[in-house]
C-alpha cells in the first residue's frame, strides 16, 4: 500500500482534512485490539512514506470505503426521493 493510496482513501472517506478522521476510523479495527485512534505521528509517517503502512490497513480501508459508498448511495436515494416529493 502506498502513501498515495492511503491519501486517496482518506480523502474519499473524510475530505481534504482526512488524517485525524481516518486515524479514528482505523483505531477500532487495529488487529492488536480496538483503540480510540491510530496515533497521529504514526498516521503522518504513513502518509509521508516515512513508515511502511501495515498490511491490515488495506482490507480495513476497503471495508470503510464500501460502507461509505453504501451510505452515500442511501443519502442520494433519500435526496432524490425528497426532490421528487417537492416537484409533485
matplotlib code that plots the C-alpha trace (Angstrom):
import matplotlib.pyplot as plt

x = [0.0, 1.4, 1.0, -0.8, -3.5, -3.8, -4.4, -6.9, -8.8, -8.6, -10.0, -12.8, -13.8, -13.3, -12.4, -9.2, -8.5, -8.6, -5.7, -7.4, -10.8, -9.0, -6.9, -10.1, -11.8, -8.9, -8.4, -11.2, -10.1, -6.5, -5.6, -4.0, -7.3, -9.5, -8.3, -9.7, -7.5, -4.1, -1.5, -1.3, 2.5, 2.2, -0.5, 1.7, 4.6, 2.4, 1.1, 4.6, 6.1, 8.4, 7.0, 5.6, 1.8, 0.9, -0.8, -4.0, -4.7, -5.6, -8.6, -9.7, -9.8, -11.7, -14.4, -14.6, -14.8, -17.5, -19.5, -19.0, -20.2, -23.3, -24.0, -23.6, -25.9, -28.5, -28.2, -28.5, -31.7, -33.2, -32.3, -33.8, -37.0, -37.2, -36.7, -39.4, -41.8, -41.1, -41.9, -45.3]
y = [0.0, 3.4, 6.8, 8.0, 5.2, 6.0, 9.7, 8.8, 6.6, 9.1, 11.9, 9.7, 8.9, 12.3, 15.0, 17.1, 17.0, 13.3, 12.2, 12.6, 11.1, 8.2, 7.6, 7.5, 5.2, 2.8, 2.7, 0.2, -2.0, -2.4, -6.1, -6.0, -4.8, -1.8, 1.6, 5.1, 6.0, 5.4, 7.8, 11.0, 10.8, 7.3, 8.3, 11.2, 8.8, 6.5, 9.4, 10.8, 7.4, 7.5, 4.3, 1.3, 1.0, -2.3, -5.0, -4.8, -1.3, -2.2, -4.5, -2.2, 0.7, -1.5, -2.1, 1.5, 2.7, 0.2, 1.3, 5.0, 4.2, 2.5, 5.4, 7.9, 5.8, 5.7, 9.5, 10.0, 7.9, 10.0, 13.2, 12.1, 11.0, 14.4, 16.2, 14.1, 14.8, 18.6, 18.5, 16.9]
z = [0.0, -0.9, 0.8, -2.3, -2.0, 1.7, 1.0, -1.8, 0.5, 3.3, 1.1, -0.1, 3.5, 5.2, 2.7, 2.5, 6.2, 6.3, 8.6, 12.0, 10.9, 9.3, 12.4, 14.4, 11.9, 11.8, 15.6, 16.4, 13.5, 14.8, 14.7, 18.2, 19.7, 19.3, 20.3, 20.1, 17.2, 15.5, 16.9, 14.9, 14.5, 13.1, 10.7, 9.5, 8.9, 6.9, 4.8, 4.2, 3.3, 6.3, 7.7, 5.9, 6.1, 7.8, 5.8, 7.9, 6.8, 3.2, 4.0, 6.7, 4.2, 1.7, 4.3, 5.3, 1.7, 0.8, 3.9, 2.9, -0.7, 0.7, 3.0, 0.1, -2.1, 0.6, 1.1, -2.7, -2.8, 0.0, -1.7, -4.9, -3.1, -1.4, -4.7, -6.3, -3.4, -3.8, -7.5, -7.1]

ax = plt.figure().add_subplot(projection="3d")
ax.plot(x, y, z, "-o")
ax.set_aspect("equal")
plt.show()
